[in-house]
Amino acid sequence: MRVFPCDRFPLPLPEGHRFPIDKYALLRRRLEAHAAGGADLEFVEPHAATDDELARVHDRAYLGRVLSGTLAPAEVRRIGFPWSAALVERSLRSTGAAVDAAAAALSDGVAASLAGGTHHAGTDFGEGYCVFNDTAVAAREMQARGAAERVLIVDCDVHQGNGTAQIFAADPTVFTMSIHGARNFPVRKHPSSLDVPLEDGTGDDEYLRLLGPAVAESITRSRPDLVLYIAGADPYAGDRLGRLALTKAGLLARDRLVLEAARGSGAAVAIVCGGGYCPDLEAIVDIHAATVLLAAAQDPPGVSRGVRPR
């Protein structure tokens, strides 16, 4: 299975910043160790998302401000990262990783970006540590290439995918599903195609009870060629921003449910990491590594890739 790391493109942050940027390098190293032990993983450096790829989703004026470093102070605060040339490069690579993972999935059945899940970025804004919306760019790019007609975004980050929902609100070819904390960030949520709001403290059993029908309904309604799966680590009970109570075993059951349902439908699956803010970085790495290793161990679906007749 091809995986696309981008931790070689660092993001310098001020001392004490609460975004755990080091988790990405730790994840790559953990998976490299598994690959050395025989796991079916091929590490590929992602390309930097191009202007054309980004402009299929984002307003060109917003892109210009990001690329030139002329964002207004309020825009920088909304994103949550200080602007730097390194931030731009990292954001381009992280978005490119989602595009590359989607293309690889449509060829191979499944692939993963070892970053991303930047679902708070909308058409003309960044927000919540998200500069560009990687899964939205990947969906639009696969459609532009003629590699997929219909795309399903299954968002299992603990925070609602407001930017993704805003981008595709009027587009029936991209179905957005979000299962998230009802009272968590963002305060103002943009309606997805299907939202599953959860009460604080929701644990494994209730989460899985609600997730199964939501995924099944999403697949039935969207009939996807490609599923983009945001496999957030932040529903974990130890996450300081999550407010849910899932265990590592529950999160792995979540992954299995999503992957098996998507593969059973004949869709390709591209995974992106999503959030994870546990103070114990090794716990975040455990969760993301388990997702990738589960996907890599699955037999490729016995269907031809690309657009299927409707």
N, C-alpha and C positions, 0 to 999 in steps of 0.2 A: 504494500500500500504506500502510495506517495504522500509524504507530509512536507509541509512548507513552513519552516521556522524563519523568523525575522529578528531574532534577538541580536544578530550581528550588527544591527542598526540601532544603536543605543538611544535611549530617551533620557537625557539628563534632567533630574528633578531636584528641587530644593531639599535640603536636609529636613527630615521629618514629614515630607509629603506622604499622604496616606495611600497613594496608589502603589501597589507592590510590584513594581516593574521587574524585579529580580526573578519573579516566578517563571518567566518565559525561558530564561537561560537554564534554570533548574529543570524545567520540563524537558527541554531538548536533551540535556545530559542524561536524565533518567531514561528517556526513550532510546538514546544511543546505546546505553548499557543493555537495554532489552534487545536491541538489534544485534549487538555483539553476541548475545546469547541465543540468537536464532529467530527473533521476532521479525515478521515480514514487513519491514519498514525501509523506505528509501527516502533520504533527506534531500530536498531540492530547494535551492535558494529562490525565493519568489521574485518576480519582476516588480518594478515600481509602476503602480497604476498610472495610466496615461491620461492626458487631458481629455481625449475622446471618451475613454471609459468613465471618468468621473463626471463629465458633462451630460452623460445620459441620465444621471440622477440629480446632480447638484447644480444650482444656479451659478452661472459663470462669474457673476460679480462676487459671490461668496468665495468661489474658488480663487479668484484673483487676490482677494484680501488674505486668504490663508497663505497662498504661495509667496506673496510679496511681503508678508509680515505687517500688513496694514489693518489687521482686525481692530475694531474698537475695543477699548478696555472692558466694556460690558460683555463683548463677545468672548474675550479671553477668559473672563471670570466664569462665564457660562460653560465653556469647555472644561475648565478646571486644571489646565496645564499652561505654564508660561510658554509663549511663542518662542521658537528657535528654529533654525534651519534643520537641526536634528529632529525636531518634532515633525516637520514637514516630511522629511525623508522616511522616518519611521511610519508615519501614517500612510504614505504612498506604498510602502512595502507591505504593511499589514493588509491594506486593501487589495494590493496585487496578489497576496497570498490567498485571499478568499476567491479571487477570480481564477487563479491557477488551480486551486483545490476543486472548484466547480468543474473546470475543464477536465481535470484528471478523473474526477468521479464519473463524468459522462463517458469517458473512455474505459475506465477500469471497474466501475461499479461503486467505489467508495474512495474517499481521500480526505485529508484534513489540513487545515491551517492551524499552526501552533500559536495562534494569536487571535485577535479580532473579536467579532461579536459586537461591533460598535453601533448598536441599534438605537441610540439616542440622537444621532445626527440626522437632521432632516434636510429638506431640499435646499434651504438657504441658511442653515444654522448648525453649529456644533453644540454639544451639550454632554455633561456627565462623563468626561474623559473620552468622548467620541468626536473626532474631527470629520471623518468621512464615514458613510454608512457602507461597510464592506459587503454585507450580504445583498444589499440593494444593488450595488454596483455589479456584483457577480451575477445576480439574476438578470439585470438588463444586458450585460455583456453576452451571456449565453444566449439570450433571445436574439441579440443583434447578429451573432454568428450563425444563427439558425440551428444551434445545437440543442435547444430546448424551447418549447412553446409555452408550457405552463410550469410554474414554479411554486413550490410551497415552502414557506419559511416557518419552521417550528422553533419557537423562541422559548427555551427553558431557563433563561437567566431569571433571577429572582425579581428583577426590575422590568416593568412593562416596556415593550419595544415601541415607544411613542414615535420615534423618528421613522422607523420602517413603516408603521401604520400610516403616518402622514404622507409618505412618499407614494404609497400604492393605494391610497384611499379610493381613487377613481379608476383603478386598473384591475379588471376581472381576471387577467392572465397571471397575476401574482397574488396568492392567498397568504395572509399573515395570521398566524396563531401565536398567542402569547399566554403563558401560564405564569403568574407572578403574584407577589404580595400586594394585596388590595390597598394597603395603607403605606406602602413603601414608595420610594422615588420612582418616577416623577410624580409630583403632586397633581399636575394636569396631564391626564392620559388621553392620547388620541385613540379612538376606537379602532381595534384591529378587525380583520374579517371574523375572527373568533377570539374572544378574551375569556380567560379562566382566572378570575381573581380569587386569592386565597387569604384566609384569615392568618394573622400573626400566630406563630406556634404550630402551624400545620406540619404534621410529621409524615413518615413514609406511607402509611396505609391510606390516609385520606388523599395525599398527593397522587399516588398511583391510581386510586379509585377514580379520580377526576381526570387524570391525564389520558388514560386509555380511551374512553369515549371521545375525548376532544381530538386526539390524533386520528382516530378512525373517521370521525366526521370531517376533519380537515382533508384527509386523503380522498374521501368520497366526493366532497364538494369541489376539490381542486383538480383531481385527476393529474397529478404532477408527473412531468418528465424528470424533474430534479427537485430534491428536498435539500434545503440548506438548514442545518441543524445547529442552533446556538446552544451549546452544552455547558451552560454556566455552572461554576462550582459554588456560587453564592447562595443556593438554597440550603447549604450545609449548616448543621446546627451550630458549628463553631465560627461561622462567618460574622464579622462585626457589623456588616451592613445588611445582612440577609433577613433576620427576624423570623425565619422558618426553622424547622427542627429535623431536617432530613439527615440520615446517617449516610456514611459512604456506601453501605450496602444498598440503601434506598436509591441513591443517585445512580449506582450501577444498574439497578433494576429499571430505572427511568431510561437509561441509555439503551438497554436491551429492548425495552418496549418500543422506543422510537425507531431504532435501527431495524428491528424485525418487521414492524408495520410498514416502513418505507420500502424495505427490500421485497416484502411480500407483494407490494403493489407494482413492482417492476421499476420503481424510480431509482435513479442514482442518488447517492447521499454524499454531500460535502459538509464536513464538520468544522465549526469554528469554536474557539474556546469560551467566549463570554466572560463574565465577571467572576471574581474570587478575591475576597478580602479578609480571609482568616489570618490572624496574627501569626499562626504557624504556617509558614510557606510550604513546608513539606506536606501538610494536609491538602493544600490546593493542588500541589503536584500529584499527590496520590490520586485525586479525583480526576484531573485531566488525563493523566497517564492511563488510568483504567478505561476511560472512554475510548482513547485512541487504540489501546491494545485490544479491546473488545471488537472494535470495528475491523482492525487488521486481521483478527482471527476468523472473521466471518468469510464463508465461501462467497465468491462473487455471484450475483444473481444470474440465473440462466436466461437472460433476455438480451436482445440486442440493444445497444445504447443509442441515444439520439432521440429525435422526435418520433413518437408513435402515432399511427393514424387514429383519428377520432371518429 
